[in-house]
Amino acid sequence: MVLQVKRWLPDKDIIVVGDNSYASIEFLDKARKLATIIATMRMDTALYDFVLRGREGVVG
């Protein structure tokens, strides 16, 4: 939806206000390039980056 609104209004700054369901890392990562996101979070929330893939396991 954010992408569609940005296409309709390319010259405008988009501000999205949502509840804590909009505070997911996947959504924020994709939407931050298109709009400003305002969402509630718990005060004790700990945000982490995705775990990088390690090396393949060795058999034997």
Summary of the structure (lengths in Angstrom):
residues: 60
radius of gyration: 16.8
end to end distance: 49.8
largest distance: 58.9
contacts: 92
relative contact order: 0.20
helix: 30%
strand: 13%
